[in-house]
Amino acid sequence: MDDRLKAPFQILRIAFGLTAALAGLDKFFNILANWGSYVSPFAARLLPVSVSTFMGAVGVIEIAVGILILAAAPRIGAYVASAWLLLIASNLALGGHFDIAVRDVVMSIAAFTLARAIEVEAFEPSRSARSTATGRMITALVVFGLMQSSAPAGAQTHGRDAAKLSPAVSLRQDMRKLWTDHVVWTRDYIVAAVDDRPDAQAAAARLMKNQEDIGAAVGSIYGKAAGDKLTTLLKEHIAIAVDIIKAAKAGDKASQQQADAKWHRNGDAIADFLSGANPNWPRATLAQMMNMHLATTTDEVVARLTKNWDADVKAFDVVYNHILAMSDALTDGIVKQFPEKFAK
């Protein structure tokens, strides 16, 4: 998340959490308002209990939502708050309190925005990405693949619908496709190599082709020499990963540690190269992203080797979410460096 947004984000989170908790607490005291008077006649007729008892239950729910937003599960709490506020707005509209209903609709939108902001923050290297089921991930990848052009890296998306996209949006989609391929084919190789499957070499060849595609995409912006240099570094990145998997399978700790050290040096070299090409890609940030990529990929390999399938699924979720955040960060840097080229 952009540093400029962190303070407003925290203020919004604290404000929603405290507001929900305090409003819920006041349902038992009615200091701020006579809450029962806001229950519409229609809703009151549907209640199986008295209005005062119902408002006590509402108070408990709102206190729980406040705690979720402030500490326990902010994203879930924000989504619950958004839905809850829409229900309240509907009740208020039925009771003729249209001005307050409009306010609660706006607050619902703000709560939804807070939930999405929390999800964006979860992409950052310092946070763990949330897990999803394997089937959902595979479905998402298939849908994403169908939506994307099969054109080589750096090419603009084609077709009637793509013609409506701005250059910046097209670049973002192309970059996401390339980096999605990177982690998907890496995973395909990990699975094949760990299980000694015959398709390991084919997966490795496709993975190497992906490094050429990424290099070509960068080369289309920074020149062929730059693209070739990045391709070389990325192919070294993949070759070292292969060595790590081989050493880990063999139980050769010494070779694994040597390869891992070499892998991190390669990651630093990639960060050095990219930061030198674009001032909007700080070297420290790129190094952190590369280290996160190496760490999450290592977790994926370890989970697969130890046959910890739940950890394996979770590891790939983290890998995938992080690579999308990294892809978007690279895209943002390019657009910022060449605003005239990627203007809407």
N, C-alpha and C positions, 0 to 999 in steps of 0.2 A: 504494500500500500504506500502511496506517495506520502512522504513525511508531512506535507502540508495538510493532509486529510486526517492524520492520526488524532490530533487534539479534538477537532469537531466530532470525529467518530466516537471518541471516549466520552465526550460531553453528552452526545445523543444517547449513548448506551446508559450512562449514569442517570440522565434525566428520565428516560423511559422506565428504568428499574425502580427508581425512587418514587416516581409518580404512581406506578402500578401498586407498589407496596403500601404507600401512604393512603391511596384511595381505597385499597382493600381494607386497611386497618380502620379507616373512618366509617366503613360500612357498619361497624359495631357502635359508633359513637355519634354519627351524624353531626359532626362539628362543621365540616366544610359545606355540607348541603343535606337536605332531607332526601336521601337517595331513593326512598320508597316512592316518592311522588313522581319519579321519572319512569316508573314501570307503566307501560301503556295499559289501558283497560283490556285490550285484546290479549296481551301477554298475561295479565293478572288472571283472566278467566281460564287460561290454560295451565296455570300453576297448580300442582298437587298439594302445595303447602301455602302457608300464609306469606304475604309479601315480605314481612320482617324476617322470617326464617329463610326465605329465598335470598334476601340481600346479605344475610350472614354467610350463606354458601358462596355467593358472588365475592364477598370479601376474602374468603379463604383462597379462592381461585386467583384473585388479583394479587394477593400477597405471594402466592406460589410463583406466579408469572414474574413478579418483581425480583424474587430470589433467583429464578432461572436466568434472567437477563443480567443481573449483577454478578453472579458467581457460578452457579451450577452448570447451566447450558445456555449461553447467551443466544445462539442462533435459534434453537428451538423456542426459547422464551420469546424472542422477537416475532417469530412466525405465529405463535399462539396469540401474542398481543395484537398482531395485525388482524387475525381472524376474529378475535374477541371484540375488538373495537368496531368491526363491521356489524357484528351482531347487535352491539349496543346502539350503533347508529340506526339500524333498522327499527329497533324498539322505540328509540326517540322519535323517529319519523312517524311511526304509528301513533305516538302520543301527541303529535303536533309540535314537538320541540325541534323544528327544522334547523334553526341556527346552531344548536348544539350538535345535531346530527351531522351537519356539514363539517364542523370542527373535528368530530370523531372519525369521519371518513379521511380527512387530511392526516390525522394522527395515525390511522391505519396504514396509509401509504408510507408515512415516515417510518413506522415500525417494520414494514416490509423492506424498505430501503436499508434499514439497519441490519436486518437479517442477511440481505445480499452482501452488504459491506463486510459482515463477519465472514461470509464464505470467501470473499476476495482476500481478506486478511489471512485466511487459512492456507492460501497458496504460498505465502511467504515461507522462506527456508526455516524460519525460527518456529514455525507452527506445524503441527502434524495435520495432514489432510484427512478428511473424513473418509470412511470406507463405504463401498457399495458392493452389491452382490456381483459375482462373476458374470452372470447372464446379462445384467443391466449394462455392465461395461462393454461386453462383446456387442450387444445391440447398439450401444452408442457409437462404437467404432464403425460398425457396418453402416449405420445411417450417415455418419460423418463422411465415410469413404464414398458413399453414393452421391453425396452432395458436392463433393469436390471434383475438380477437373483432373484428368489423368495426364495433363500436360507436364513436361519436365520442369524442374525447379526453376523459379524465377519467371516463368511464363505467366501471363495474365490469365485469369479464369475466363473461359469462353462461354458463349451461349447468350440467348436473349436475356435471361435473368441476370447474368453476370454483367451485362452491359450497363445495368443500373447501379452497380456498385462503384463506390469511389476508389481511387487508386490505393488509398490507405487501408480500406476494408479488404480489398483484393490481396494486398500484401499480407495482411494479418491472416487471412484464410490460407494463403499459400504457405506461409511460415508454419502455421499450426499443422498443416498436412505433412510437411517435411519432418517436423519434430515428433509428430505422432508416429509416423513411419519409423523414426529412430528408436523409440521405446518399444513399439510393437514388434519390430523385427529383432530387436535385442532380446525381448522376452521369448520370441519364437526360437531363437538360437539357444537361449539358456535351457528351455524345456527340452529341446532336442539333444543338446550336448550332455546334460545331466543324465538323461535316460538312454544315452548311446543310440539314438534313433538315426536312421539312414538319411534323414532330411537335414541333418545339422549343416552339412557343407552348402546345401542350397540356400538355407537361411543365412549362413555367413556371407555368401556371395551377394544376396539381396541387401543385406545390411551394409556391406561395403559400397554397393551402388547408391545407397541412401546418403553416404558421406559425400559422394561425388555430386549428388543432387543438391545437397546443402551448400557445398562449395560453389557450385554453379550459380545458385541463387545469390550468394554473397558477391560472386564475381560479376554478376549482371549490374551490380550497384557500385562496387569498389574497384572493378577491373579484374581481368583474367588472372593476373599474377597473385592478387590477393585471394581470389577464389581457389587457385591451385594450392596456395600455402595452407589455407584452412582445410582443404580436402586432405592434405598430407597429415596435418595434426589430428584430424578426426579419424582417419584410418589407423593412425598409431593408437588412438584412444580405444578403438575396437580391438585391434590386435592384442593390446595389453589385457583387455577384458577377457579375451579368449585364454590367454596364459593364466590369468587368475582362476578361471573356472577349472582349467586342467589341473592346476596345483591343488585347488580345494578338493577336487574329486579324488586326487591321489593321496590326500592327507599330508602333503608336503608343506608344512607351515613356513619353513624358511623361504622357499621359492614363492609362496603366496605373499609373504610380507615384502619380499624384494619387488615383486610385480606391483603390489599395491603402492609402494613408495614411488615407483616409476609412473604409475597411473596418475598419482597426485601431481607429480612434476609436469606431466603432460597437460593436466587440467590447468595448472598455473600458466603453462605456455599458451594455451588457448585463450585464457583470460588476458594475458599480456598482448596477444595479437589483436584481439577484438577491441580492447580498450584503446589501443594505438590507432585503430581505424576510425573510432567514433568517440568524441568527447562526452557523449551522453551515455556511454557505457563505462561507468567508473570501474577501475580495475578491482577494487576491493569487493564491489557488488558482484562482478562476474566471477571472481574467485570463490566467493561464498556460494553462488549458484552452482558452479561446477562441483564444489566439494559436496554440496547437497545431492547433486545428481549421482556422484560416485557412491555416496553413503547409501542412498535409497536403492541403487542398483545392487550394491553388495548385500543389503538386507534381502532383496529378492532372490539372489543366488543362494544365500544361506538357508532361507526358508525352503527353497526347492530341494536343496541337498539333504536337508533334515526331514523332508517330507511333512513339514508342518503346513498343511494346505490352507488353513485359515490365515496364518501369517503370510503365506505366499500371496493370497488374494489381496490382503490388506497392503502388502508391500507394493504390489503393482498399482493399486489405487494411488498411493503416495507418489510413486514414480510418475504416473500419468498426469496427476494434478500439477506436480511441480514442473514438468516439462512444458505444460501449457503456459504456466506463469512465466517461465523462462523465455519461451517463444514470444509471448506478448511483450515482455520487457525489451527484447531485441527489436521487435517491430516498432515499438514506441520510440526507441532511440534513432532508428533509421528515419522515421517520419519527422522527428524533431530536427534531425540534421539536414534533411532535404525537404523543407516545407513546400517549396515551389513545385517539386516533382509529385508530391503526394497530397496536394491541396484537394479539398472536396470539389 
